[in-house]
């Protein structure tokens, strides 16, 4: 390589450190402000250069940096943050942006960069959409909980369908303080707004999902996986060929069991929860359908539940692990071109 470098990304500036391997000349500095336009202008200085490679930590902001580097013809290496931090070792001096950029550049020179997979633009956009959908769902749920808490705090009988015409009509007659009624009215207005946003976004996600070959394969082969959950699972798993086995996919989802064992002591197993929280949500939602008698996994679900003294939560988690393994094999069997079609 002719030039090897790295960026340390922050909202205010991009700190760079690169070396010309032929001469050993090192350049360090910052690009301010940290935005696409200024980075693009800075990269024009590498026009005509061959063998330019930069490492970028996979933190917030890496997408536009990687896109601009590729646009300029540079080779991009995305570094996994946790492993990158581990390679820094124990801190013996002050941590600075310049030191971080230099460390990343040195690892790239030595061929020791902890590489992280770079998703395609299609998958990045899919992740943005499904995460927005999940955020809207959570916000809507928070407002519903707030409405329910306000009603309970003021001694109102539970209204299970507060959003239905009947529920709204009943609210008109219940006894509430002025501030409590205002809180309920504002909450209902926010719920309606979010419901409209969810309807529009959900319709677009379903359309994209049924048009996507990989998503259709998940919908057709996995019980409980509809268009939205299929879109979430596909977007978060990405190219499963980067996993050596289905066990890696389980670990990536953060639903593997971690146990500490030493001598005669053994701690109770817990989910690692190290990975995509949205993928865990999608798998859990799909696995909940296993409790239905019509589910092909119902017998397994019932067996695990019985062995765990009726713990339905553990049974659902077990089904979720089976589900992600099956999704891994379904996606891996697709042709590379079809999977991204």
Secondary structure, 3 states (H helix, E strand, C coil): CCEEEEEEECCCCEEEEEEECCCCEEEEEEECCCCHHHHHHHHHHHCCCCCEEEEEECCCCHHHHHHHHHHCCCEEEEECHHHHHHHHCCCCCCCCHHHHHHHHHHHHHHCCCCECCCCCHHHHHHHHHHHHHHHHHHHHHHHHHHHHHHHHHCCCCCCCCCCCHHHHHHHHHCCCCHHHHHHHHHHHHHHHHHHHHHHHHHHHHHHHHHHCHHHHHHHHHCCCCCHHHHHHHHHHHCCHHHCCCHHHHHHHHCCCEECCEECCEECCCEECCCCCHHHHHHHHHHHHHHHCCCCCCHHHHHHHHHHCCCCHHHHHHHHHHHHHHHHHHHHHHCCHHHHCC
